[in-house]
Amino acid sequence: MKRSVILYMSLLICTITFAQDQAIDNKETDTLITHLDEIKVVGRHKLSNYRQKKTLSSIDAYLEKSNRITMIKRGNYAWEPTLNNMVSDRLSVTIDGMQIYGACTDKMDPITSYVDVSNLEKVIVTSGQEGTENANCIGGGIDLKLPESKYYNSGIKSSFDLGYETNGNYKTAGVDLAYSSNKLYLSGDGIYRKSDNYDAGDNEEIKYSQFEKYNISLQAGYKLSDHDNIDATMIYDEATDVGYPALPMDVSLAKATIASVAYSYNNDAVFVKNWETKLYFNTITHIMDDSKRPDVPIRMDMPGWSDTYGMYSKLKAKVKKHKLSLNLNAHYNRSLAEMTMYPNDPNENIMFMYTWPDIRTVYSGIYAKDEFDISTKEKLNLSARIGYQNNTVKNETGLESLQIFYSQISASKSRLLTSFSANYFVKHKKIDFSFGLGYGERAPSVSEGYGFFLFNSFDNYDYIGNPTLKNEKSTEINFKAHYHQKRFKVGIEASYFHIYDYIIGQTDTSLSPMTIGANGVRIYNALQYASIYNTFVNISYTLHKTLSINASVGYHYGQGSDDNNLPLISPISYLAEINYSLKNFNAALQLNGNTNQDNHSIFYGEDQTPAFAILNLNLGNTFFIKDHRLVLKYGIENIFDTHYSTYADWNNIPRQGRNFYINTSYVIQ
């Protein structure tokens, strides 16, 4: 009965066809459907609380609304973003242009986990080589933008948020306070989240899925003149007692301090319209342990640390038909991780090793972009980045461990990284079209280059880094077209990546694993090439000023030169949504799902994920109390309590079953 109802809804809605990433009215931002070209997922500082599905959704939930982004889930917290079906190693993920390196060898702390929506103004997602403004990458860039200082002379404003969800007894609370004068801007906010174990469909408790987190951010700005100002920001984020049901270990502590000071100049009357220079620092501590897991073969502690110091200087200028952008940036990072093993037999010795042997990374680069208006209807964007990177192994013991496998390597290795992109745009009254080409390179990540016996529970192998790897190189072709007429919009987008020296683990049968029960050892090596293809079709139709329909379908494919399917490539995905909106009330019925994962990668530990479809209902009301506003958001997720996993759920961990939620925000104008 449940399946027949879902199938009926699917056919009913999907006959209108499919879309998700639609253009957004910037004056009334809605992140349920996001833009194809440069996706902007808006946070609490700018979001319209009235139109959001949840006023207190996590940043992970916001990012997942883009059909280009999928979040890899190892638990109920700290999902890893993928873009164009490429994992974070191939992406540039930054916080307001600042480079941050995670401190976990198992990717349990993606960069996105160290901020919250309360910190952010928007998230800008750019595909492929268009995402190289802040760093060299292959798959694209995700920049989590902090808010700018606002000198409105509006005095004190504040808001208070509370949220509760039945699944996992999930509680959230937030507060935001800001002061603005003609010269001074001060802002502070905090958010607290706590969840018990959640239930999958059919009331299956998912053990070790609990977490607790709080986040505090402070911002100060001072206006020096009409054209320049100084800003300082600080974010402190701490999560404790974080369970990862898809992994053999949990996290007792994950904390980050992120600080920056910046000088900004803005003047539309001169050649240089905008110039911003920022100095920043961030430090991360991440501690994995298995102390709450029963009957483990051997107890382990796995702490990791990451410290980054950096700067950038960005300017924007305009000369006739040219809009010019320049970014000079540099950073220094220290990444260190350890593993201590405590045998159950007290007569055996404690074992210790460095899993990241104190890697020091120095990077400097320059990025330039020219947006040339060929005519009122045509535009050409050209961009390029060149970067220099040096990695040095500072720990002598760790270097000697790597030299067991690579006897000729030295402690230091330097690389030159380049990228280029060209995009042509044509816009007519009802049709717009773009075509782009790109070439880019990236260096191996810390784990790919220098990791030492890192256990991957996805394929059940230990992994060893390879300092001799070449730069990974990608050529890219992308295409976009949109047609719109009155109430109807349709769009198609496609991208193809041909990646040379594709870095991935390859089995070495001569080595024995360190982890008890592991299938063997894989060393990071490079396929001759790999190909990844993505395409999306999008449609929206406005039936009435109060009623609209949006839908999307996406097709994805990835294969290596060894004829094996690449892991973590999405099957056919779809989403359909009916929205009803009045002045002070809105409702949305949403269907989303995937087909069978037929092209799964058996070689890399994947099994076939079955098809699924879930139905959600979201409702919202706005009430005005004098000059203040009360926003109420409530709804049901996974209405039919479907038990399912997606291709991106590590080791097939089931996702949440039925969930009732309510969020309320009180905004003091």
N, C-alpha and C positions, 0 to 999 in steps of 0.2 A: 504493500500500500504506500509506504513512504517513498519507494523508488518510483512508483507510477506517478505519484503527485509531483515529485521533483522533475521527472521526465516531461510531464505535461507542461509544467512551468517553463522548463528549458525550451521546449518547442514553441510555446506561445511567445516567449520574449525574444528568442533567437531568430524567429522568422523576420524580425525587423532588422536582422543581422547584428554585427558585433562591433563594440567599441569600448575603449576605456579612457584613452588619453585624449581628451578634448580640450579645446582652447578655453581658458578661464577668463572671466571678466575680472580684471585686476581690482576693480572697485568693490567687488563683492566676492571674495575669494572662497572657493570651495575645493577641497582636496579630494573629494570622492572620485572625481575624474580629473586627470592631470594632462598637461600639454605635451604634445609629441616632441617638439623641437628642443626646448630648454625647460625641463620639468622643474616646477617650483612648488615644493610642498611646504605650506606655510605653517609656522609655529604660533604659539599663543600671543606673541607680541603683536601680530598683525591679523591673526585668524579671526574670522567672524564666528564667535562661539555658537551663534544661532544655527549656522549651516554645517558645522562639523558633526560627524557621526558621534564622536565622543570628545568632550572638551578636554579630557585628561588621557587621551591615547598616548602611548609611548611613541618615540621617534621611529622605532622599528615598524609600528603599525602604519604610520604616515608614509614611510618609504615604500612599503609594500603595495601602496595604492597605484604606483606607477607600473605600467605593464612591461617596462624595460628592466625593472628591479625585482628580484626574488630574494627573500631572506632565508638563508640556511639556518635551520633550527636544531640546536643540540639540547634545548630545554625550553623553559618558559621565559628566559631572560637572555639578553645579549645575543641577538641574532646577527649573523654575518651577512652583509649585503653582497649580492652579486649583480653585475650589470652586463647586459648582452651575453648572459650565460657564462660570465667569467668571474672567478672568485677574486677576493680582495687583493691577492698578490699582483694581479694584473690591472688594478685600478689605482687611481689617485684619490684617496679619501682624506680630506682636510677639514679642520675647524676654522672657519674664517680665514682661509689661506695658510693656516699654520700646520706644519708637518708634525704628526704624532705617530709614534711606533707603538704597537701593542706590546705587552709584556708577557704574553702567554704563548708557549710553543704549540698549544693545541687550538689556537684561534678562539678561545673562550672569552676574549675581550676585544672584539672589533672596536675601531675608533668611535663608531656611533654609540657604543655603550657608555661612553664617558660624558655625554651631554644628555639633556632632556629637552622636551618641547618648551619648557619654561625659559631656557637659555636663548632660544633661537628666534630669528625673524623669518627666515626661509631656508630652504635647502635647494641648491641648484645642481641639477644632474645633467651632465653633457656627455654625449656618446662618442666613443672612439677618440680620435686625435683632436676633436674639439674640446676634450677634457684635459688638455695638457697645460692649462694656464698656470697651475701651481706645481706640477711635477711631470716627469716622463711616465707614460703609461701605455697600455695596449687597449683596454676595454672601455675606458672613459673615466670621467671624474665626478665625484660627489663632494660638494663643498657645503658644509653646514654653517650658514651665515649667522653671525651674531648681530644684534640690533645696533643701529647707529644712534648716537646721542641726538635728542630732540629738544631744541630750545624753543618751546612753545609758550613759555611764561604762564603755564597752566596750573602751577602749584602742585599739590599732592593728589595723586590718583592711586587707586588700589583695586585689587580684585582678590576674591577668595574662592577656592574650588574644593569640592568634595566629590568622591566617587566611590561606588561600591559595585562589585560583581559577584554573583552567587557562585560561579564556578571557581573554585580555589579560595573562596572567602577573601577576595582581592580588594584591598582598601587603598585609596589614594587621597592625598590632601595636598593642596598647594596654596601659596600666597604670593602676591606680586605687589610691590610698592615702588612708586616712582615720584620724583620731584623734578619740576622743570621751571627754570626762570629764563631770562634773556641771555644769561652768561653761564649758568651752571645747570648740569643735568646729573641726577643721582638716581640709581635704580638698583633694587635688590629683589631677588625672588628665591623661593625654595619649594621643593616638591618632595614628597615622601611616598614610597610605594612598598606594599607588603602583600605577599601572596603565600598561601599554603599550597600543598599539592593540588593540582587541578585534576579534573575527571575527563577522560575521553568519552566518546559515545558509548552508550549502554552502561554508564556509571562505572567505568573502569578507572580506578585511581592510578595516576601516574606518579609513582614514588620518586623522590628526590627532584621534584619540579618546583620546590618552594624558593623564594628569594625575598630579600629585604634591601631597600636602597633609599638613599636620600641624596639630594643634589642642591647645592647653594651657589648662586652666582651674584656678583656685585659688579656694577659698572659706574664709572664716573667720567664726566666730560666737562671740559672748560673751554669756552669760546674766547679765543685770543682777539679776534677781529671779525668782521663780516665774512671773511673768506677762509679763516683757518681756525682749527681747534685741536685740542689734545684729548685723547681718550685712554682710559685704563680699564682693563677687565680682569676678573678673577673668577674661576669656576672651581669648585671643590665637589667631587663626586665620589661616593663610597657605597659599595654594595657588600653585604655580608650574608653568610649562610645561603649561598646560591647553589642550588642543586642542578645537575646536568644528567637527566635520566638516560640520555643516549650515549654517555661516556662512562668510563670506569672510575672517574674521579669527580669531586665537587670543588667548590671554591669557598674558602673561609673568608677571604678578603680580596676585593678589587677596588683600588682607590686611585684617584688622579687629582693633581692640582695643575691647573692650566692658567697661566697669567700672561698678560701682554700690555704694552703701552704703545700708542700710535699717534703720529702727527698727520693731520689731513688738511689739504688745501683745495678749495673749490672756487672757481671763478669762470663763468661762462663767457666773459667778455675778453678773455685772452686766449693765446694759442694752447697752453696747457690748461685744460678744463678741470682736471682732477689729479691730485698727487697725494699718495698715502705711503707713509713709511712706518713699519711696525717692527718692534723687537719683542720676542716672546720666549717663554720657557714653559716646559711641562715635564712632570715627573709622574711615573706610574709604578705602582706596586701590585703584583698579582700573585696570590698564593693558592695553589692547588693542593688539596689533601683528600685522603679517603678515610678519614677517621670515623665517619658516620656510616660507612659501608660495612655490612657484616661479611665475614668469611672471605676476605680478600687473600690471594695467595701470598702477597708480601706487601707490607705497609710502605707507603711512599709519601714524601713531601716534595713538592715541586714549586718553589718560589721563582718569580721572575721580576726583573726591574728594567725600566726603560726611562732614560732622561734625554730630553731634546732641547737644544738651544738654537734659536734661528732668527732670521730677519727676512723681510721683503720690502721692496720699494716699487710701487705700482704707479704708473701715470697714464692718463688718457688725454689725447689731444685731437684737434680737428683742423684739417687743412682742406679747404674747398670741399671736394666730394669724398675725402678720405677721413675715416675715423680711426685713429691710431691708438693702440694699447701696447704697453711695455711693462714687463714684470722681471725685475732682477731679484733673485732670492737665493738664500743659502741656509744650511742648517748643519748641526753636528748632533749625532745620536750615539748613545751608549746602550747596548742591549746585552743583558746578562741573565742567564737562567741556570738553575741547578736542579739536580735530582738526588735525593737521599733515600736509600732503601733499607728498611728495617726488617731483617728476617724474623720469622716466627720462632725459630730456634735461638734461644739466648746465647748458645755457644758459637753461633756463626757471626762473622764480622759484618758490621754496618758497611754498606757500599755507597759510594759518592761519586758523582761525575758532573761535569758541566755540559748541559744540553745546548746552551748558547755560550761559547767560551769568550765572553766579554768582547763583543764585536763593536768596533767604533766605525761609524759611517760619517763621512764628510761629503756634502753635496753642495754644488753651486751651479746655477743655471740662469739662462736668460730666455724670456719668451716675448715674442712680438706678433702683433696681429694688425691687419689692415682690412677695414670694412669699406669697400669702394662702391659708391653708388654709380653704377654705369648709366642708369636713367631713373626716372621715377618708378619704373616697374622692374628694373633689374639690379641685382647687387652681387658682388663677388667678394667673398671672404678668404683671405690668405693668412695662415698662421704658421709659426715655426718655433721650435724650442731646441736649444742645445744645452746639454748638461755634462758636468764632470763629477764622477763619483769615485771615492776611494773607500775601501773596506780594509780594516786592520784588525787582526786577532791579537788582543792585548794579553790574554791569559796564556802563559807558556804551556801549562798542562793541557789546556784545551787544544792548542796548536799541535802539540805532540800527538794527541789522540787523533786528530785529523790526518796527520802525516803518516799514520799507520796505513791509510788508504791512498793517500796522495803524497808520496815521499818527496816529490820535487817542489811542492808549493812553498811559497814564502809567506810571511805574516801579513803582507800587504798586497792589495790588488787594486788597480785603477781602471776605470772604464769611461769611455766617451759615449754619450747617449744623444741621439738626434730624433726629431720628429717634424713632420710637415703635413699640412692639410690645406685643401682648396675646396670651397663650396660655392656653387652658383645658384642663385635664387631668382625666380621669376614670379611676380605677383600680378594677377589681373583681377577684374571685378569679382569673378566667381571662382576662380581657380588660382591656386598657387602651387609652385613646383620647385624642388631643389635636387641637386645632384652633387655628390661630393666624393673626393678621393683623399686618401691619407696614407702616410707611412710613419711608423713609430717604432721605438725600441724601449726596452726596459731591462734593468739589471735584475738578477736573481734576488729574491727576498732573503732575509737573514736565515730563515729555516732552510730554504732551498740551497743556499750557499754554504752554510756553516752549522746547520743542525746536526746533533749527534744522538743517534738512537732515539728518535721521536716516534712514539707509538701512534699509529693511525687506526682508530677503532672502526673506521668505515670499511677498510679492506683487510684489517687485522694484520698489518705488516709494520715492522719498525723501519724508520726512514733515516738515511744518512745524507747530509748535505754534500754539495760538490762545488768547491771553490773554483774549479776549472771551467765551469759552464760559460758558454758564450752568451752575449746579450740575446734576449728573445726579440724577434723582429716581426712586424705585422704590416701587411698592405691591406687597405680597406676601401670598399666601395659602398656608398649609401645613397638611397633614393627616397624621396618623400613627395607626396602629391595630396592635395586637399581640394575638395569641391564643396561649395556651400551656396545654397539658394534659399532665402527666406528662413523657413523653419527646419530645413534639412541640411545636414553636413555629413560628408563621407571623406575618409582619409585612408591612405595606404602608406606604409613605411617598410623599407627593407634594408638590411645591411649584410655585408659579407666580409668576413675576416679570414685572410690566409696568413697563418702565423708560422714563421720559420723558426727552427731551433726551439720547438715547443717544449717547455720544461715540464716534466712529469716523472713519477717514480718508475724505475724499471728493476725487476727482480734480479738479485745476485745470489745464486744458489750456493756459492762458496762460503757465504757468511751465515753465522748462527744468530738468531734474534736474542735480544736482551730481555724482552718482555715474556713472561711465562704465558704460554698458550698462543703466541703469535705464529702466523703462518710462515714467516721468513723475514728477510731483510730486502728492502728496496732502496736503491741509491738514486737520488735525483739525477736524471740525465735528460737528453733532449731528443725528441722525435725530429725527423727531417722537416716535417711540417704538420700542421693541423688546420682544419677548416671549420669555421662556425658560421652558420647562416641563421638570421632572424627575420621574420616578417610579421607585420600586424595589419589588420584591417579594422577600421573604426567607423561607426555610424552613430549619429544622434538625430533625434527628431522631436520637435516641440509640438505636441498635440494642441496645447492651449497655454496661455501665459502661466497657468498654475501646474501644468502637467507635461513632463518630458520623459523621453526614453533614451538611454545610452547603452551601447553594447560594444564588445570587442572580441576578436579571436586572434590568437598568436600561434605561429608555427616556428619551430626551432630545430636545428640539426647540427651535430658536431661529430667529426670523425678525424682520426689521426692517420698518418702515413702508414702505420702498421695495420690499417683496416679495422682497428678496434674503435667502437663508439667511445666518445669522450664522456667522462662521468659528469653528473650534475647538469645535464642538458634537459631543459623543460620539454615535456610532451606538448601536444596541442592544448592550449589554455583558452578559457573563455570567461567572459563576465557580461552580465546583462543587468540593467537597473532601471526601475521606474521611479521617478521622483515627483512628488506632489508638494507644492509650496504655496503658502499664504503669507500674509504679512508677519504674523506672529506664531505660525505653526508650519512644520514641514514633516514629511514622511518619505521614506524610501524603502522599496522592496528590492533586494539584491540577490542575484543568483550567480555563483561562480564555481568553477570546477576545472578539472583536467581530464583528458582522455587517458586510455591505457598508455603506460610508458613502454612502448614497443622497442624503441631504440636504446635500451639501457646498456650499461657497460659492465658485463659480467667480469671482464678481466680486472677492472678496478673496484670490484666489490659490490656493484649494484645488483639488485634484483628488480623484477618488474613491479612497478607500483600500479595497483588497479585504478581504474577511473573512479572519479567521485564527483558529486555535486552537492553544494550546501546552499541553504536559503537563509537570509538574514532580514530582519525588519528593524528599521531605525526611525525614531520619532523625536520631535523636539518642539518645545514651546519657549516663547520669550514673554516675560512679564516686566512691566515698568512700574517702579515704585518711586514716585516723585522723579528726581533726576537720575535715579539709579536703575540698574537692569539686572534681572534675575533670569538666567538661562537654564532650562531643564532639558537634558537629553536622556533618553531611555530607549530600550529596545531588547530584542532577542537575537542572539547569534546562534547559528546552527539549529534552526527551529526544530528539525526532525531528529536531533541528537544522533547524527550520522557518525559512525566510527570510521575514520579514514586517516591516511597519511598521504603526503605529497612526495614527489621526487626529491624535494629539498629538505626532507625531514631525516636527519642523521639516524642511520640504523632503523629506519621505519618507525620512529617514535610517533605514536598517534597524536593528533591535534585535539584541541578542546572539543568537548561535546556541547550540549545545549548550555547557553549562558544568558542569564538575565542581568542587565546592567542599568545603572542610573548614575548620571553625572549632573552636578549642579554648580553653576558659577554665579557669583554675586559681584557685579562690576560697579564700583563707585566712581562716577564720572568726575 
